[in-house]
């Protein structure tokens, strides 16, 4: 056993969780749950059961969620800045930060921009709020481009990898670029000169464009001075030069520099006086009033066509863009000055990931990680038979997702299996899983798929999968009106003699073979009758929307999950108050639900020791004297995306541990169908404690500590420390020497 991974406690207690009373999946139930949560959010109110003089914290005591999201991206940026990370991986992390910022603006910026447009000065949004947020975002963007220009570009050049600008090209290279422009680029460009008959064109979300200022008259003698050139998305953003013109090293040109060098060719007879690349980010969160639609799939497909042209929220231009042009664009997109970002380099660093793929040099990448076959599963043996013997835990990406696919494949090929039910939230473009479900239908099995059409930015893929499954006869449902189905479940029903027996797979992550190699998640295979019966209840009620009966094992949102988590936290706090000892360790992606945050504060003030492992946004400040001095918050940023949700509650000698599909966010608890389930097997529970909780708490290399003022500081031992993910790769088969160590 790794020195990082030591057991927390030798004592185990069985958990008997009685979930909820009968509840209906309905919009009314969701509204009632939301109102109950709002009742808990009243600032400074006293809650039942509080010790005399102990009051609940108010919303003003918590950190701003949007700033917390930007702080998370600063932690990701640190991996791009680390000298011990392989060079192409650093470029990839820089691309990830840019992609995360794109999504931040697409989803979170609209209320700020709208408030400024409306002149609002009170409330959480307005000019002051936007200015504070923009200052933080501008600083992060400036650091990105400084790292790219001053560190990564020279480091790439030292390895013979160059992005050759127009001014640095030799005559032979310029001829090749010109020929490439004439052959591959020019036929796809349509420069648009603006006048009353040619209004400003539709500019799609995150598309690359040029704005050009022209001198002189057009063919009709008019002096319209602004033109727009849209760069087609079909064009690659980086092109490798052939060896004939770049014999030494690997030389590339960006498509933006190719167009920039030939802008004058697009406007013969006129002089280009100013120009700039530009890119606009638009609000992209689809909003559909499900009560007023007859066919959600059709409405969403129509909405996807408009997503690229939603409200503008950010404008990026080149650093040298003339004020005349940037002011023109701000007016055109109706944006305040704080939404303008001048960047010294390509306006879309997300596309750097293409360069990583083009170079593809193993020496400049992380050592390849190949997940091992799940340790609890015997290769070649029936997985269903093994599930009858014991529950099985699979820890991704250290253990392979192939174990889950093998379970489904066995069910598809087993003539005794009569039904397969599965939730589909994000499956990606990999067709393996969907083809297995289609094959199950062809073999005469009853297949039910709960497809979440509103999975953000995966709507189109899920619509396509839903139509493909329906085309072969699968029963496809879209969950519950007003709620997203985020639970991860796969249920197989098998005829054994005269009885039907169920086998289930529960997960903290998606059914996506690709992300299963990049995200840390837990898969749980079980034949437990209570658990699988509860899963069947959830599937049936997702389809029928009838009342959900009393659950034996599962906790289900939006009904009892939120309430039960609040109760567990309170029970630990009361045990600590009685002197019996109280301990909470919770691992999740985000903590933004105010009611849960308040409950944690109160438990800590009663004496409970609380460790929160929150990868992303956390609104709860840590170590604040008189407020959260018993609460520590850390964030693990590593090679893999920390994604598993694990909740540990200890009071006295009693321990309880839950896995879940849900983060501690208001939307997960009250506006989604989520599940959480207890792990009662002592060995599996201890394994989860070791690998998911203790490993992170002992990480002194890749962890960040949250300070009382909302800032994060990195680990105290960046050079000789141990990373949790490194320890787990070593446990599952990678020699420690293959894992890069952080340099001072």
N, C-alpha and C positions, 0 to 999 in steps of 0.2 A: 504493500500500500504506500502510495506517495506520502511524503512528509506533509504535503499540503492537505491531504485528505484523511483526517482522523475522525473517528466516531464522536458524535456530540454526546450521546448518552447510551448506556447499555440497557436502559429500561424502556420497554415498549408497552403501550396500553392499547387494547382494541378500541376502535371508534364505532359507535353506534349512532349514526346520523339519521334522524327522522326529519324529512324535509318539510314539505309544505302541506297545507290543507288544499282541498280542491280549488283550482284556479283556472280561469279561462284565458286562452290566448286571444286577446282582443285589444282594440285601441283604447277602450274604456279602462281596461286593467292597466295598460301602460300609463295612461293619464293619471290614474289613481296612484300608481307607484311613484310617478314623477312628483305629484303633489306631496306625497309623504316625504320624499327626499327634500323638497323645498322647505318643508316644515323643520327639517333638521338643520337647514342652512341659515336659519335666522341668526344674525350677528349677535354674539354675546348672550344668547339665551341659556338658561339653566336646563339641563336635561334630567329626566327621572333617574334616580339612583346615584346622583352626584353626592360626594361628601359635602358636609356643611362648608359654605364659603368657597367651594370650587365651582367656577363657572366655565362654560364652554367658550373656546376661542371664536372670534368672529372672522369674517372673510378678509378683513384688512390685515390679519396676522399672517396671511399666506402669500406666497410668491406669485408673480404674474406668469400665467401659463405661457404666453407668447415668448416672453423673455427666457423662460425655461427651455423652450424648444430651440431657440437660437443658441443657448448655452450648450445644449447637447451637440449641436453642429460644430461648436468650437472644440468640443472634445474629439469629435471625429476628425476635424482638421488637424489635430495634434498628430494623428497617425501619418498624415501626409507630410508633416514637418519633421518626423523622426528619422534621424540618419541611419538607424539600424534596420529600417524597413526597406526591402528591396525596391529599387528605383521605379520600376513600372507599377508596383503596388502603391507607391506613394502617389503616382499620377492617377491611379484608379481611385484612391481615397479622395483626392482633390475633386475628381469627377463626381464622387458620391456626395460630397458636401454640396456641390452645385445642384445636383439632382434633388437633394433634400430641401435646399433653399427654394428651388422651383416649386416644389409641392407646398412648402410653407406659404409662399405668396399666393399660390392658386387656391388655397383652402382658408388661410387665416387672415389675409390682408384686407379683404373686401369690406368688413365692417369699419375698419379704420379709415379707408379711403372715402367711403360713403358718408361717414360722420363729418369729415373735413369738408366734403362738397356741400353738405347741408348746414354747415356752420355750427355744429353741435359743440358745446364746451363742457357739458356736464356728462357724468356717466363714465364708463370704462373706455370710451373711444372719443376721438377728437384730435385737434391739432397737437396738443401736448403729448398725448399718447402716441400718435403717429411719429412725432419728432423723436421721442425716446426710442421707439422701436427701430426707426430708420437709422438712428445713430449707431445702434448696435449692429444692424445688418450691414451698413456701409463699412464699418470697421472690419467685420469679418470678410467682406468682399475684397477690401483693400489688402488684407493679409493674404488672401488667396492669390491675388495677382502678383504680389511681391514675392511670394514663395515660388510661383510659377516662373516668373521672369528672372529672378535673381539667384535661384537655387536649382530648380528642376531642369530648366532649359540648359544651363551650363553643364549640369551633371549628365544630361542626356548627350550633349555634344561630346563630352569626354568619353562616352561609350560609342561614339561614331553615329549617334542618332540625332539628326538635325531637321528642324522645321525651317526650311530656307525661305527667308523673306525676299521680296522682289529686289530690294537694293543689294542683297548679298549673292544674287545669282550671276553666274558667268554667262557669256554670250550663248554658249551651246545650251545651257539650261533655260535661258530666256526663249530661245527658239523652240525648245521642246514644250515649254509652258504655253507659248502662243499657239502651237499646233494643237495642243490638248484643248485649249480654249475654243479654237475654231471648230474642232471636231466634236467635242463632248459637251461643251458648256453653252456656247453661243446659241445653238439651235433651241435651247430650252428657256432662254431668257426673254422676257417681254417687258422692256422699259416703258413706264407709263408717265408721260408728261401731264402734270395736273393743270386743268382748266375747268370751266363750268361744265363742259361736255365729258371731262375725264376726272371725276371726283377722286378723292383719296381712296385707294383700293382697300378691300377687305384684307386685313393683316391677321393671319392665323396665330393662335397662341404659340409662343416660343419659336416661331419661324424666323429664319435669318433673312434680313433685308438690307438694302442700301438706300439711303436718302442722298440725293445729289442736288447741288445748286449749280445752275447753268447760267452762262453769260451769252448774250446774243439772242437773235430771233429764231423762231422755229420756221418750218417750211411755209407757214402762212403769214410770216412777218410779225408774229406775236412774241412778246417777251415773257412767257410763262417760265418762271425760274426754278421750279421744284419738280423733280422727277423721283419716282420710286422704282426700284429694281428688286423684285422678289427672287430669292434663291430657291430653286425647287428642292424639295426634300429628297427627291430621287438621286441627287448628286451626292457622292461621298464627300465627307468633310475633310478628309486627308487623302492625298494621292502620293504613292511612292514613285520617285523618279527612277527611270531605268538605269542599269549599270553603265550604259553608254555615256550618260551625261553626269553620273554620280558614281564614279568608280571606287571611291573610298568611303566606306560606311553606308549607312542606311539613311537616305535623304528623302524628305517628304515636303510637299507643298500643301497649304490649306486651300480649299476652294475659294474662301473669301479673299485670299491674296491673289489668286488667279483672276478673279473678277475685278478686284481693285486695280490690278495692273492694266485692265482693258476697258475701264469705264468710258474712256474717251471714244473707244471704238463703237460704243452703243449710242453715241450722240454725235454723229458726223456733222461737221459744220458749226458746232457749238463748243464753247470752252467750259470745262468742268472747273469751277472755282473752289468748291467745298464739297466734301462728301463724308459719310460715316456709315459704318455698319449700325444697325439697330435691331432690337429684339424686344417685343412686348410680351409680358406675362399677363394672362387673363384669369379672372375668377372661374374656376372649373368644377366646383362642387355642384353636381346635378341636384336640383330641387324639383321633386314631383309630388303633387298633391294626390296621394294614392286613393283618397276617398272619391275623387272626381274622375277617375279613369276606369275604363272597362277592360283594357288590355295593357297591363304594366309593361310587358315586353315591347309592345309596339311603341308605346309612348317613350320609353327609354331609348329605343333605337333612334327615334326622331330627335330626342334631346341630345344624343351623342353628336348629331350633325351640327348642332349649334354650340357645343362646348368650346370649340376652337375660337368662337367669336363672342365670348362673354365679356363682362366688364373688365377694362384694363386696370391693372393694379401696380404694375412696375414697368419702367422703361429703361433699357440698357442701351448705351451708345458708346462709341469709341472715346477714349480719353481726350483726343484732339478735336472732337466734334465742335463745330462753331456754335456759339450761343444762338445764332439766327436759326440754325437747323434744330437744335434741341428744344428751343422754345416753341418752334412750329410743331414739333411732335408732341410736346406736352399739351399744347392747346388741342391738337387733333384728338388725342386720347383722353382729354379732360382729366389730367393728372396734376396733383400739386408738385411743387419742386422737390419735396422729400422723396418722391417716388422715382426720381431720376438717378441712375447709377452710371457713372463714367468709369469705364474699365480700360486698363492698359493691356490690351491683348484681345484674343478672340472673345466675342460677346457670349459665347456658350461653351463654358468649360466642361459641360456634361459630355460633349462629343469627344473629349480626350480619351474616353474609353475605347473609341475606335482605333486610336493610335496604339493603345496597349495591345489590342488584338492584332493589329498589323505587324507590330514588331515581334511579339510572341517569343521572347527570348527567355528560356527557362532559368538562365543565370540571373535574370533581373526580376524574377517572380518568386513568390513563396515556394518552398519545396512542395511538390504535389502531395495533397492529402487524399488518401483512398480509404474511405470508411470500411471498417471491418464488418464481417457478417455478425448480426446480433449475437452476443455471447450466450444468451439464454436459449437460443434456438439451435437445434441440431440440424446441420445442413442435410438436405435430402429427405428428411423425415417430415411427416405430415405436421403442419403447423397447427391445424385444428386439434389433432390428437395431443399435441404438447400443451395447448391451451386448456384441455380438459384436466391436465395434471396440475397446472399452476398458472397464475398471472405472469405476464411477460412484460418487462420494461425495455424499451429501446431508446437509447440516448443519441439523438442526431446532433451533429453530423459525424460524431465519432463512431457510431454504428450506422449501418447502411439502411436507407429507406427501402431497399430491395426486400427486406423482411416483411414490410407492410404490403408491398406489391405481391409478394409470394403468397401472403394470406388471401388476398383478393383473387389472385390467379387460381389458387387451389379451390376457392369457393366457386369460381366460374366453371371449372372443369369437373367438379364433384357432382355426380348425378343425384346425390341425396340432398344437395342444397336446393331449396325451393324458392328462397327470396333473398334479395340483397337491397339494403337501404343505405343511402349515403348522403351526407351534406356536401355541397360544393361551394366554397367561397372563393378561393384562389387556387387554380390548378396549373396556371401558366399555359404555355403553348405545347408542352409535352403531351402527345396523344395517347401514351401507354395506358393510363388509368381509364380514360374515356373509352378507348377501344375495348378494354376488358369489360366495362359495363355494357357496351353494345353487344359484345359477344355473349354475355350472360342472357340478354334478351333473346338473341338468336337461338340459344340453347333451351329456351322455354321457361326461364326463371322469371319470377316477378321482380322487376327492378323499379325502385322508387328513388328518384334523385331530387333533393331539395336544393335548388340552384338559387343562390343569392344574386339577383340581377343588379343589385345596387352596390356591389363591392367596388369601392372607389378606384377608378382607372382600370378596372378589369371588367367593366360592364359589357363591353362589346364581345370580349372572349367568352364570357359566361352566357350571353345571349346565343352565340354561335353553338356552344356546347349544348345548351338546352334544346335548340332546334335539331341538332344532330341526334340527341338521345330520343327526342319525340319521334323523329322520322323512322326509327326502328321499333317503336312501340313501348318505350319506357314510360313510366308514369312520372311526369315532371311537375313539381309544384314550386312556387316561388316564395314560400314562407308566409309571413304574417303581415297584414297591412299595417304600416307605421313602424315596423321593426325590421332590422336586418338580422338574418340568421348567420351568426358568427360561430356557433358551436361546431366542433369537428368530431363527427361520429360516422362510423361504418358498422352496420349490423348485418350479420349473416344468420339466416334461419335454416336449420338442417333437420331433415326427417331421420330420426334414429329409432328404429323399431316402430312402436305405436305412438311415439312422442315426438314433439318438435323441440329442438334445443337451439338456443341462440349463442352466437359468438360475436364479441364486439371489439372494436378498436376505437379508442378515445385518444385525442391528441391536443397538445397545446399549440400546435402549428397547422399549416395548411397541407392539403393533399397535393403537394407540388414537388415532384422529384428534384427539380433544379434547386429550389430554395432549401430543400432538405440537406443539400450539400454545403449550404452557406449559413444556415441559421441553426442556433442551438434550440432544440425542441425535445419533448418527451412524447413517445408513443406508448400507449398502454393497451395491451391485448388481454382480454379477459373473457371467461365463460361463466363468471359469477352470475347466478340466476337473478339476484336482486338488481344488480347493475344493468344487465342486459334487458330485463323487464322494464326498468325505468327508461332506457334508451328507446325501446319500442313505443312506450307511452309518448315520448317526446316526438318521435317521427309521426305517429298517428295523429297527434293533435296539431302538429305543424300542417298536416294536410286537411284535417277536418275542422280545426279551430274550436273543437269541443272543449269541455273542461278538462284540465289536467288533474289526474287523481293524485292522492298522496304519494310522494316519492319516498322510496326506501333508502336510496343511496345518493342519487344525484341532487345537486342544488342547481336550480334553473333560474336564469334571469329572463325577463325582468321581474320575476316574482319574488322568490325567497332568497336568492343569492345575496343581494345587497343587504337585506335584513340579517341574514345569518352571519355574514362577515362582520357586521356591526356588533352582533351579539357575541361572537367569538372574541373580538377585541375587548369588549366590555368585560367579559368573563375573566380574561387574563388580567386586566387592570384590577378587578375586584380581588382576585387571588393575591396579587401583589400587595394590595392595600391591607389584606388580612395577614400579611407576613408569610404567605405560603410560597412566594416566588412566582414571577410571571415573565414569560419570554415570548417574543414575537420575532420571527424572521420571515420576511415576505420578499419574493423576487418577482419582478414584473417589468413591463416595458414602460409604463407611465403611471403616475399617481396624480390625478387631477380632480378627483371627486372630493368635494369639500366635506361631506358628511363623514366619509372614511378618514380623511385627514384629521378632522376634529376628534373623532373617536380615538385615533392613535395618540393625539396630544394628551387627551384625558387619561388614557391608560398609562402613558409615560409619567404623567404627573402623580399618578397613584403609586409609582414605583416599578412598573414593568420595564424591563430592558428590551429595547426595540431596535432591530437592525433592518433597514430597508435597502434592497438591492434593486435600484430603479435605473434601467439603462437610459431612458429618455427624460421627458419632462416630469419634474417632481415639484409640486407647489408647497411642500411642507419643509420649512427651514429646519436645519438640524442644529443641535447643541446650543440653542438659545437659552441663556440662564433664566430660570423661573418659568420656562415655557416648554422647551423640548430638550432639556439637558440629558434626558435618558434615551434620546433618539439619535441614531447615527444613520446617515444616508450615503450610500456609495453607488457609483456608476461604473460598470465594467465595459470598456470599449476594447475589442480585440480583433483578431483576424476574422472571426465569425460574428454574426449579428446575434447578440443575446436576445432570445425570444421566448424562452420557457417561463411559465407562470407557476410558482410554487409558494404555498402559504403554510407556514408552520406556527402552531400555537401551543405553548407549554404553560401549564399551571400546576405547580407542585410536581407530583410524579407523573401527571397525565400529559401525554403528547398527542397532538393531532396534526396531520399533514394532508393538504389538499393540492391537487393539480387542477388547472383550469384553462379554458380558452379565453378567459376575460382578464383584462387589465383593470386596475382600480380607477376607472374613469366613469363619469356620469353616463356617458353614452353606452358603455358596455353593461353597466348595471341596470339601466332603466330604459334604454332604447334599442336593445339588441336581445336576440335569443342566444344565451350563453350557457355553458355548463361548467360545473366544478364537481369533482368527485374525490372521496377520501381514499387514501392508500393505507390499508390496514395490515398488509403483509409486512412483518417486522423487517425482513431482509431487504425488501424493495424500498421500504420507507427509509431505512438507514442508508441505502445506496443513494437515494435522492438527496438526503441530508448531506452526505459526503460530497457528492459530485456537483450539486447545484447550489448549495447554500454555503457549506464550510469552505469549499474551494474558492468561492468568490470573497468570503469574509477574510480569507488568508492571503488573497492576492495583494501583493505589494509592488506590482510592476505596471499592470494595466488598469488599475482602479483609480477612481477620482473621488475625493471626499467633498461633500457639500458643506459649506461653511454657513454660519448664521446669516450672513448678508446676501446669500443666494449665489455666491461664486463657488467655483470648484477648484480644488488643488489636486495635482497628480500625486501619485504614490511617493512615499519618502525614500524608497530604494529603487530608483529607476534603472540602476546598472546591475546590481547583484540580486534583485528581487525575483520573485516567482510569479508567473502569470497563471491564472486558473485554467485557461484554455490550453496552455502549454502542458500543464500537469496532466490534463485529461488526454491530450494527444499522446503523451508519454505512456499513460496508463493503457491506452488502447492500441499502441504499437509504434509510434514515431519516436526514434531516438532523440533524446534531449538536444544533442549537438546539432540536429537538423533545424532547430527552432532558433531564429535570430534573437540575439540578446540586445537590449537597449543600450545605446552608448551614452556617455555623459555629455 
